[in-house]
């Protein structure tokens, strides 16, 4: 059974197999566009600040 997913960039169908070496992206182009977004800090992973962490304790 092969898993199907959508490219996070362009939404084309991608199979989780060796036929798609850039998975989960459909191509190297989509992969590099996404990498460029991270490099330009367009994306971020939220973290708790020290004051937020104190509230949880």
Gaussian input, Z-matrix of N, CA and C with variables (Angstrom, degrees):
# hf/3-21g

backbone

0 1
 N
 C     1     B1
 C     2     B2     1     A1
 N     3     B3     2     A2     1     D1
 C     4     B4     3     A3     2     D2
 C     5     B5     4     A4     3     D3
 N     6     B6     5     A5     4     D4
 C     7     B7     6     A6     5     D5
 C     8     B8     7     A7     6     D6
 N     9     B9     8     A8     7     D7
 C    10    B10     9     A9     8     D8
 C    11    B11    10    A10     9     D9
 N    12    B12    11    A11    10    D10
 C    13    B13    12    A12    11    D11
 C    14    B14    13    A13    12    D12
 N    15    B15    14    A14    13    D13
 C    16    B16    15    A15    14    D14
 C    17    B17    16    A16    15    D15
 N    18    B18    17    A17    16    D16
 C    19    B19    18    A18    17    D17
 C    20    B20    19    A19    18    D18
 N    21    B21    20    A20    19    D19
 C    22    B22    21    A21    20    D20
 C    23    B23    22    A22    21    D21
 N    24    B24    23    A23    22    D22
 C    25    B25    24    A24    23    D23
 C    26    B26    25    A25    24    D24
 N    27    B27    26    A26    25    D25
 C    28    B28    27    A27    26    D26
 C    29    B29    28    A28    27    D27
 N    30    B30    29    A29    28    D28
 C    31    B31    30    A30    29    D29
 C    32    B32    31    A31    30    D30
 N    33    B33    32    A32    31    D31
 C    34    B34    33    A33    32    D32
 C    35    B35    34    A34    33    D33
 N    36    B36    35    A35    34    D34
 C    37    B37    36    A36    35    D35
 C    38    B38    37    A37    36    D36
 N    39    B39    38    A38    37    D37
 C    40    B40    39    A39    38    D38
 C    41    B41    40    A40    39    D39
 N    42    B42    41    A41    40    D40
 C    43    B43    42    A42    41    D41
 C    44    B44    43    A43    42    D42
 N    45    B45    44    A44    43    D43
 C    46    B46    45    A45    44    D44
 C    47    B47    46    A46    45    D45
 N    48    B48    47    A47    46    D46
 C    49    B49    48    A48    47    D47
 C    50    B50    49    A49    48    D48
 N    51    B51    50    A50    49    D49
 C    52    B52    51    A51    50    D50
 C    53    B53    52    A52    51    D51
 N    54    B54    53    A53    52    D52
 C    55    B55    54    A54    53    D53
 C    56    B56    55    A55    54    D54
 N    57    B57    56    A56    55    D55
 C    58    B58    57    A57    56    D56
 C    59    B59    58    A58    57    D57
 N    60    B60    59    A59    58    D58
 C    61    B61    60    A60    59    D59
 C    62    B62    61    A61    60    D60
 N    63    B63    62    A62    61    D61
 C    64    B64    63    A63    62    D62
 C    65    B65    64    A64    63    D63
 N    66    B66    65    A65    64    D64
 C    67    B67    66    A66    65    D65
 C    68    B68    67    A67    66    D66
 N    69    B69    68    A68    67    D67
 C    70    B70    69    A69    68    D68
 C    71    B71    70    A70    69    D69
 N    72    B72    71    A71    70    D70
 C    73    B73    72    A72    71    D71
 C    74    B74    73    A73    72    D72
 N    75    B75    74    A74    73    D73
 C    76    B76    75    A75    74    D74
 C    77    B77    76    A76    75    D75
 N    78    B78    77    A77    76    D76
 C    79    B79    78    A78    77    D77
 C    80    B80    79    A79    78    D78
 N    81    B81    80    A80    79    D79
 C    82    B82    81    A81    80    D80
 C    83    B83    82    A82    81    D81
 N    84    B84    83    A83    82    D82
 C    85    B85    84    A84    83    D83
 C    86    B86    85    A85    84    D84
 N    87    B87    86    A86    85    D85
 C    88    B88    87    A87    86    D86
 C    89    B89    88    A88    87    D87
 N    90    B90    89    A89    88    D88
 C    91    B91    90    A90    89    D89
 C    92    B92    91    A91    90    D90
 N    93    B93    92    A92    91    D91
 C    94    B94    93    A93    92    D92
 C    95    B95    94    A94    93    D93
 N    96    B96    95    A95    94    D94
 C    97    B97    96    A96    95    D95
 C    98    B98    97    A97    96    D96
 N    99    B99    98    A98    97    D97
 C   100   B100    99    A99    98    D98
 C   101   B101   100   A100    99    D99
 N   102   B102   101   A101   100   D100
 C   103   B103   102   A102   101   D101
 C   104   B104   103   A103   102   D102
 N   105   B105   104   A104   103   D103
 C   106   B106   105   A105   104   D104
 C   107   B107   106   A106   105   D105
 N   108   B108   107   A107   106   D106
 C   109   B109   108   A108   107   D107
 C   110   B110   109   A109   108   D108
 N   111   B111   110   A110   109   D109
 C   112   B112   111   A111   110   D110
 C   113   B113   112   A112   111   D111
 N   114   B114   113   A113   112   D112
 C   115   B115   114   A114   113   D113
 C   116   B116   115   A115   114   D114
 N   117   B117   116   A116   115   D115
 C   118   B118   117   A117   116   D116
 C   119   B119   118   A118   117   D117
 N   120   B120   119   A119   118   D118
 C   121   B121   120   A120   119   D119
 C   122   B122   121   A121   120   D120
 N   123   B123   122   A122   121   D121
 C   124   B124   123   A123   122   D122
 C   125   B125   124   A124   123   D123
 N   126   B126   125   A125   124   D124
 C   127   B127   126   A126   125   D125
 C   128   B128   127   A127   126   D126
 N   129   B129   128   A128   127   D127
 C   130   B130   129   A129   128   D128
 C   131   B131   130   A130   129   D129
 N   132   B132   131   A131   130   D130
 C   133   B133   132   A132   131   D131
 C   134   B134   133   A133   132   D132
 N   135   B135   134   A134   133   D133
 C   136   B136   135   A135   134   D134
 C   137   B137   136   A136   135   D135
 N   138   B138   137   A137   136   D136
 C   139   B139   138   A138   137   D137
 C   140   B140   139   A139   138   D138
 N   141   B141   140   A140   139   D139
 C   142   B142   141   A141   140   D140
 C   143   B143   142   A142   141   D141
 N   144   B144   143   A143   142   D142
 C   145   B145   144   A144   143   D143
 C   146   B146   145   A145   144   D144
 N   147   B147   146   A146   145   D145
 C   148   B148   147   A147   146   D146
 C   149   B149   148   A148   147   D147
 N   150   B150   149   A149   148   D148
 C   151   B151   150   A150   149   D149
 C   152   B152   151   A151   150   D150
 N   153   B153   152   A152   151   D151
 C   154   B154   153   A153   152   D152
 C   155   B155   154   A154   153   D153
 N   156   B156   155   A155   154   D154
 C   157   B157   156   A156   155   D155
 C   158   B158   157   A157   156   D156
 N   159   B159   158   A158   157   D157
 C   160   B160   159   A159   158   D158
 C   161   B161   160   A160   159   D159
 N   162   B162   161   A161   160   D160
 C   163   B163   162   A162   161   D161
 C   164   B164   163   A163   162   D162
 N   165   B165   164   A164   163   D163
 C   166   B166   165   A165   164   D164
 C   167   B167   166   A166   165   D165
 N   168   B168   167   A167   166   D166
 C   169   B169   168   A168   167   D167
 C   170   B170   169   A169   168   D168

   B1=1.4552
   B2=1.5241
   B3=1.3112
   B4=1.4538
   B5=1.5236
   B6=1.2982
   B7=1.4545
   B8=1.5250
   B9=1.3089
   B10=1.4614
   B11=1.5200
   B12=1.3184
   B13=1.4555
   B14=1.5082
   B15=1.3105
   B16=1.4543
   B17=1.5164
   B18=1.3236
   B19=1.4597
   B20=1.5300
   B21=1.3345
   B22=1.4707
   B23=1.5315
   B24=1.3174
   B25=1.4581
   B26=1.5293
   B27=1.3485
   B28=1.4676
   B29=1.5221
   B30=1.3316
   B31=1.4651
   B32=1.5321
   B33=1.3505
   B34=1.4595
   B35=1.5229
   B36=1.3238
   B37=1.4584
   B38=1.5191
   B39=1.3205
   B40=1.4602
   B41=1.5247
   B42=1.3223
   B43=1.4518
   B44=1.5184
   B45=1.3122
   B46=1.4632
   B47=1.5255
   B48=1.3443
   B49=1.4603
   B50=1.5236
   B51=1.3205
   B52=1.4674
   B53=1.5287
   B54=1.3243
   B55=1.4654
   B56=1.5289
   B57=1.3101
   B58=1.4697
   B59=1.5263
   B60=1.3242
   B61=1.4697
   B62=1.5317
   B63=1.3227
   B64=1.4726
   B65=1.5156
   B66=1.3536
   B67=1.4590
   B68=1.5221
   B69=1.2856
   B70=1.4609
   B71=1.5306
   B72=1.3246
   B73=1.4590
   B74=1.5200
   B75=1.3329
   B76=1.4622
   B77=1.5164
   B78=1.3323
   B79=1.4601
   B80=1.5275
   B81=1.3169
   B82=1.4659
   B83=1.5257
   B84=1.3299
   B85=1.4578
   B86=1.5286
   B87=1.3337
   B88=1.4666
   B89=1.5288
   B90=1.3244
   B91=1.4609
   B92=1.5318
   B93=1.3376
   B94=1.4602
   B95=1.5253
   B96=1.3233
   B97=1.4716
   B98=1.5236
   B99=1.3360
   B100=1.4597
   B101=1.5294
   B102=1.3240
   B103=1.4688
   B104=1.5253
   B105=1.3274
   B106=1.4603
   B107=1.5195
   B108=1.3301
   B109=1.4650
   B110=1.5179
   B111=1.3379
   B112=1.4694
   B113=1.5251
   B114=1.3443
   B115=1.4665
   B116=1.5281
   B117=1.3274
   B118=1.4664
   B119=1.5303
   B120=1.3246
   B121=1.4630
   B122=1.5294
   B123=1.3509
   B124=1.4617
   B125=1.5274
   B126=1.3233
   B127=1.4588
   B128=1.5273
   B129=1.3103
   B130=1.4617
   B131=1.5214
   B132=1.2927
   B133=1.4513
   B134=1.5221
   B135=1.3220
   B136=1.4659
   B137=1.5252
   B138=1.3228
   B139=1.4591
   B140=1.5198
   B141=1.3022
   B142=1.4562
   B143=1.5221
   B144=1.3185
   B145=1.4597
   B146=1.5248
   B147=1.3174
   B148=1.4680
   B149=1.5200
   B150=1.3365
   B151=1.4682
   B152=1.5206
   B153=1.3304
   B154=1.4641
   B155=1.5381
   B156=1.3288
   B157=1.4611
   B158=1.5214
   B159=1.3410
   B160=1.4594
   B161=1.5217
   B162=1.3383
   B163=1.4592
   B164=1.5237
   B165=1.3255
   B166=1.4549
   B167=1.5233
   B168=1.2985
   B169=1.4742
   B170=1.5016
   A1=109.46
   A2=117.12
   A3=122.89
   A4=109.18
   A5=115.90
   A6=121.17
   A7=110.07
   A8=116.34
   A9=122.44
   A10=108.97
   A11=115.89
   A12=120.94
   A13=108.38
   A14=116.51
   A15=121.49
   A16=109.24
   A17=115.62
   A18=121.15
   A19=107.40
   A20=118.00
   A21=119.96
   A22=113.02
   A23=117.04
   A24=121.23
   A25=112.69
   A26=117.10
   A27=120.46
   A28=113.99
   A29=117.17
   A30=123.79
   A31=114.69
   A32=118.96
   A33=120.81
   A34=109.03
   A35=116.56
   A36=121.16
   A37=109.81
   A38=115.77
   A39=123.03
   A40=107.59
   A41=116.22
   A42=120.84
   A43=108.90
   A44=116.86
   A45=120.83
   A46=107.21
   A47=114.82
   A48=121.04
   A49=108.78
   A50=115.28
   A51=120.38
   A52=112.50
   A53=117.72
   A54=120.89
   A55=111.39
   A56=116.54
   A57=122.45
   A58=108.86
   A59=117.66
   A60=120.08
   A61=114.19
   A62=117.65
   A63=120.79
   A64=112.32
   A65=116.47
   A66=120.83
   A67=111.19
   A68=121.45
   A69=126.91
   A70=113.65
   A71=117.59
   A72=120.67
   A73=109.72
   A74=116.95
   A75=120.73
   A76=112.27
   A77=116.95
   A78=120.25
   A79=110.39
   A80=114.61
   A81=119.72
   A82=110.16
   A83=117.01
   A84=121.22
   A85=111.23
   A86=116.45
   A87=119.93
   A88=110.93
   A89=116.39
   A90=120.56
   A91=110.86
   A92=117.06
   A93=120.88
   A94=112.20
   A95=117.42
   A96=120.08
   A97=109.64
   A98=116.84
   A99=121.10
   A100=110.99
   A101=116.58
   A102=120.23
   A103=110.78
   A104=116.94
   A105=120.81
   A106=112.25
   A107=116.87
   A108=120.75
   A109=111.65
   A110=116.67
   A111=120.12
   A112=110.29
   A113=117.36
   A114=121.33
   A115=111.43
   A116=116.80
   A117=120.88
   A118=112.23
   A119=116.28
   A120=123.69
   A121=112.71
   A122=117.18
   A123=120.46
   A124=110.43
   A125=116.80
   A126=122.45
   A127=107.91
   A128=116.30
   A129=119.83
   A130=109.12
   A131=115.16
   A132=121.90
   A133=106.63
   A134=117.99
   A135=119.75
   A136=111.42
   A137=115.28
   A138=121.55
   A139=108.76
   A140=115.49
   A141=120.01
   A142=109.59
   A143=116.84
   A144=119.89
   A145=108.69
   A146=116.95
   A147=120.36
   A148=111.65
   A149=117.39
   A150=119.47
   A151=110.78
   A152=117.83
   A153=120.66
   A154=110.63
   A155=116.52
   A156=120.62
   A157=110.99
   A158=117.75
   A159=121.23
   A160=110.87
   A161=117.28
   A162=120.77
   A163=111.98
   A164=117.67
   A165=122.10
   A166=111.60
   A167=118.27
   A168=121.25
   A169=112.20
   D1=130.97
   D2=-179.61
   D3=-106.54
   D4=136.19
   D5=-179.77
   D6=-86.00
   D7=133.09
   D8=175.28
   D9=-104.44
   D10=139.60
   D11=175.58
   D12=-145.66
   D13=173.95
   D14=179.33
   D15=-105.87
   D16=140.57
   D17=175.11
   D18=-59.10
   D19=128.97
   D20=-179.18
   D21=-62.31
   D22=-21.25
   D23=-176.48
   D24=-90.43
   D25=-56.17
   D26=-172.56
   D27=-110.82
   D28=-5.71
   D29=176.67
   D30=72.44
   D31=13.84
   D32=173.54
   D33=-69.41
   D34=152.95
   D35=178.78
   D36=-73.56
   D37=133.41
   D38=179.85
   D39=-127.17
   D40=136.33
   D41=174.60
   D42=-94.14
   D43=139.03
   D44=179.06
   D45=-81.84
   D46=80.57
   D47=-178.64
   D48=-150.97
   D49=175.25
   D50=179.83
   D51=-68.61
   D52=-12.78
   D53=176.96
   D54=-68.44
   D55=-19.83
   D56=179.90
   D57=-120.11
   D58=82.11
   D59=-175.50
   D60=-67.64
   D61=-15.05
   D62=-178.90
   D63=-100.46
   D64=14.62
   D65=-177.50
   D66=-55.10
   D67=141.97
   D68=13.01
   D69=-82.27
   D70=5.21
   D71=178.69
   D72=-87.78
   D73=155.52
   D74=-178.64
   D75=-80.59
   D76=-21.84
   D77=-176.17
   D78=-154.49
   D79=168.95
   D80=176.44
   D81=-64.92
   D82=-33.94
   D83=179.75
   D84=-59.76
   D85=-49.90
   D86=179.32
   D87=-63.29
   D88=-37.68
   D89=179.12
   D90=-63.28
   D91=-43.26
   D92=-178.97
   D93=-71.18
   D94=-34.85
   D95=175.84
   D96=-61.40
   D97=-43.78
   D98=178.95
   D99=-64.82
   D100=-43.71
   D101=178.25
   D102=-60.40
   D103=-40.26
   D104=177.34
   D105=-61.72
   D106=-36.39
   D107=176.67
   D108=-62.19
   D109=-42.23
   D110=177.12
   D111=-65.97
   D112=-41.37
   D113=-178.72
   D114=-64.46
   D115=-33.38
   D116=179.04
   D117=-89.10
   D118=7.60
   D119=177.42
   D120=60.25
   D121=34.46
   D122=174.09
   D123=-77.30
   D124=-21.90
   D125=178.35
   D126=-114.42
   D127=154.87
   D128=175.34
   D129=-154.05
   D130=157.26
   D131=175.88
   D132=-105.60
   D133=119.03
   D134=-177.33
   D135=-66.64
   D136=140.21
   D137=176.76
   D138=-130.52
   D139=155.74
   D140=176.41
   D141=-80.16
   D142=135.68
   D143=174.43
   D144=-77.75
   D145=170.85
   D146=-179.79
   D147=-59.97
   D148=-36.63
   D149=179.68
   D150=-69.16
   D151=-36.34
   D152=176.69
   D153=-64.96
   D154=-39.95
   D155=-179.50
   D156=-63.99
   D157=-36.40
   D158=179.38
   D159=-65.49
   D160=-35.21
   D161=179.38
   D162=-66.14
   D163=-28.02
   D164=-178.42
   D165=-80.13
   D166=-18.05
   D167=-177.68
   D168=-82.17

